[in-house]
Every structure is written in C-alpha cells, then in structure tokens.
Amino acid sequence: MTKVLINTDLDAGLIQKIQDVSEGVEAISVSSEGEALEIMPEIDAVLGSVTPAMFARGDRLRWVQNLGAGVDGALFPEFVESDVVLTSAKGIVGKHLADHAMALLLALTRGIATAVRNPNFSQRWPIRAASWELAGRTMGIVGLGGTGQALALRAAGFDMRIIAVDPEDVEAPDSVEACWKMDRFHDLLAESDVVAVCAPLTRESAGMFDAEAFRRMQSHAMLINVTRGRIMDEDALVKALEQGQIGGAGLDVVPQEPLPEAHPLWHMPNVVVTPHTAGGSPHRVARTVDLFCDNLARHLEGRPMKSVIDKHKGY
C-alpha cells in the first residue's frame, strides 16, 4: 500500500480522484502539522509542503509534490541532500502568470493605471500622449521556462519582437527570435523595451536586477515581474524608478512581502503593484491534482515523473 499525505485543503472529489489512481493507494488528508507528524513514518508521498520536522520522521518518504512552481521556500538542507524526489507545479502555472504579466504591461503602457488613480477626464490627452503600441517593440524575457514561453506566445499576439535568456539549453518557440545564455543578460537589457522576469529564485538569480542591470536598461523600458521579488535588488529598483533610469515597473512580487503600506513602490505614478496575485486561477487546484495523479501513476509504475526539480539548482 502506497500512503499519500495530502497537506493542503482539497475538496472530497479531488481527494477521491487521487484515491482512484490505484487500489494500492491510500490518500490521507491532514489539517495540521501535528496530524502530519503522527503519520509521517508511514507516508510514501506528500502533496503539499513538508517541514524539516515532518521530513525527519519520513522514514518511507520517496517523493514530494510541491504546490507552487517556485520551490525556493521548500529547499532546506536535509531535503536537498536526500534522494527524495521533488516535483513542482512548473509547467501548469505559466498561463495565468503570463496573463497577469500582460495585464501589468497594458496597465502601464495604455494609461489604465493612471486613469484608475485619477478618475478625471482631464487625464484624457496626457494618457493618449504617453500610450504605447506594443507592435514592433522588443520584449526581453528572463527565464524561458513554462511562464516565459506562455508570455512569449501572448507577446507574439501583440506583434512584439521577443528575445530571451536562460541558463539552460531551451528549445525556444517559433515566436522567440533568440534565446541566449546568461552571459548575454546585459545585451538583452539593452535591446528590450519591456523586460519580463519569468525566472525562479536561485542563488544565481537573487539580486540579479541590481544597479548595474538597471543602468543597462533603456530609460523608457518597462520591468515586469511575476515570479520572485528577491530577483530584484530593492534599493536599486527604487532608485532606478525615482531617477528615471527605467520608465516604469509592473510588479506582482517585490523583494519584501508584504510590502509596507508606506513603501514608495505603492505610490509611484510609473509603477503598478499587485499583492502577489498572479498565481490565482480557478483552474489551478484541479490542474495541480491532475499533475499529481499523473505523477502518482508514474511513481507506482516506475516511470519518469513530470516537473521534476533539480534540488541543487533550485528549478
């Protein structure tokens, strides 16, 4: 019998869907870490988070399915150095993150944020004068994984030119003109009218948008970030926006969360901040359970699983 611990809130139908993967599966839902700790010695797989205390009691644990695409918060040393497989939601969250990235970009370039903040017809001509057409503009995507590729598809629909950088050998979709390695990161910044952060948070990506990176960007360029806030250096970001080194920013994630109410990013006219909501989708939970069920069947049959994380790389 393979015992699966469900460490997240699922309705009965989704729990039954997991149970139905095989007669040899027992799905056990818990509502607290205390409940989880009691049964961890019997558990083979976990859907949801695993704390160090839970991991220490996971004598039979072989696999963890993380609920999010980013796993930076799940990688404590004992887990990283173990043989326990980690899978994530990478590959199934890109659609709604990419939708949100385009919403942030359009809010900035079509004057929507200005109109909402200043509900007055006197804004009509200033907004018109400052508006962009995206066609012919260059979008530079940092991280061409699932989210980056979904965003490229949407940007192509606006007739944008698309370039990207990624540390891995990525098979770029036809809409992407070029995908360079990270040694050309500054080249991408210099060429882009829009720079979109679609990368995970790792040792290498933390703080990569520093003062030098912002100096390389064009003064009108828009920065869009829907993945991890700590990829940006906070002081450098605020300074770049205040001093006009970049044109604006659409941010669903910020270096410190929650962002204090008095923080200048909330109040800058060239910045749109949403409170880490890009991950919202009415389909997300069902898609995650579908991925877990697929991977559970693969696990039981000894086949390779999908969305496996290299725990040392962090993605």
C-alpha positions, 0 to 999 in steps of 0.5 A: 500500500502506497500512503499519500499525505495530502497537506493542503485543503482539497475538496472530497472529489479531488481527494477521491480522484487521487484515491482512484489512481490505484487500489494500492493507494491510500490518500490521507488528508491532514489539517495540521502539522501535528496530524502530519507528524503522527503519520509521517513514518508511514507516508510514501508521498506528500502533496503539499509542503513538508517541514524539516520536522515532518521530513525527519520522521519520513522514514518511507518518504520517496517523493514530494509534490510541491504546490507552487512552481517556485520551490525556493521556500521548500529547499532546506538542507536535509531535503536537498541532500536526500534522494527524495524526489521533488516535483513542482507545479512548473509547467501548469502555472505559466498561463495565468502568470503570463496573463497577469504579466500582460495585464501589468504591461497594458496597465502601464503602457495604455494609461489604465493605471493612471486613469484608475488613480485619477478618475478625471477626464482631464487625464484624457490627452496626457494618457493618449500622449504617453500610450504605447503600441506594443507592435514592433517593440522588443520584449526581453524575457528572463527565464524561458521556462513554462511562464516565459514561453506562455508570455512569449506566445501572448507577446507574439499576439501583440506583434512584439519582437521577443528575445530571451535568456536562460541558463539552460539549453531551451528549445525556444518557440517559433515566436522567440527570435533568440534565446541566449545564455546568461552571459548575454543578460546585459545585451538583452537589457539593452535591446528590450523595451519591456523586460519580463522576469519569468525566472525562479529564485536561485542563488544565481538569480537573487539580486540579479536586477541590481544597479548595474542591470538597471543602468543597462536598461533603456530609460523608457523600458518597462520591468515586469515581474511575476515570479520572485521579488528577491530577483530584484535588488530593492534599493536599486529598483527604487532608485532606478524608478525615482531617477528615471533610469527605467520608465516604469515597473509592473510588479506582482512580487517585490523583494519584501512581502508584504510590502509596507503600506508606506513603501514608495513602490505603492505610490509611484505614478510609473509603477503598478503593484499587485499583492502577489496575485498572479498565481490565482486561477480557478483552474489551478487546484484541479490542474495541480491534482491532475499533475499529481495523479499523473505523477502518482501513476508514474511513481507506482509504475516506475516511470519518469515523473513530470516537473521534476526539480533539480534540488541543487539548482533550485528549478 
